Amino acid sequence: MKAITVTLEKGKETKGTYRFDSPDPNAPITSIYVRKSAFEGSAVPARIVLTVQEP
C-alpha cells in the first residue's frame, strides 16, 4: 500500500476538538478531528499535513 498524504485546513471548532478539512472534496480523506489537548501549550496551526501508511 502506498502512503496517502493530504493537506487539511483548520475549520470548525467544537468543545473538545478542532476539525481540519480538505479544500479538495475529492481527497481520499476529507476531514479529521483532533483533540484540543494535542495542541496544549502551542498555537493551533492553520494547516496540517496528514500521512497515512501501512506499517
C-alpha positions in Angstrom: 0.0 0.0 0.0 1.3 3.4 -0.9 1.1 6.3 1.6 -1.8 8.8 1.4 -0.8 12.4 2.2 -3.4 15.1 2.5 -3.2 18.8 3.5 -6.1 19.9 5.8 -7.1 23.3 6.9 -8.5 24.3 10.2 -12.2 24.5 10.1 -14.9 24.1 12.8 -14.0 24.1 16.5 -16.1 22.1 19.0 -15.9 22.0 22.8 -13.0 19.5 22.9 -11.7 19.2 19.3 -10.6 21.1 16.2 -11.8 19.8 12.8 -9.5 20.1 9.9 -11.0 19.9 6.4 -9.6 19.3 3.0 -10.2 22.0 0.4 -10.5 19.2 -2.2 -13.9 17.5 -2.0 -12.4 14.5 -3.9 -9.5 14.0 -1.5 -9.2 10.5 0.0 -9.5 12.0 3.5 -11.9 15.0 3.7 -11.8 15.8 7.4 -10.3 14.8 10.7 -11.0 15.7 14.3 -8.0 16.4 16.6 -8.4 16.8 20.4 -7.6 20.3 21.7 -5.2 18.7 24.2 -2.9 17.7 21.3 -2.0 21.4 20.8 -1.8 22.2 24.5 1.0 24.7 25.1 1.3 25.7 21.5 -0.6 27.6 18.8 -3.2 25.8 16.8 -1.9 25.5 13.2 -4.0 26.9 10.3 -3.0 23.9 8.2 -1.8 20.3 8.9 -0.4 17.6 6.7 -1.7 14.1 7.4 0.1 11.0 6.1 -1.4 7.5 6.4 0.6 4.5 5.6 0.6 0.8 6.3 3.3 -0.2 8.9 
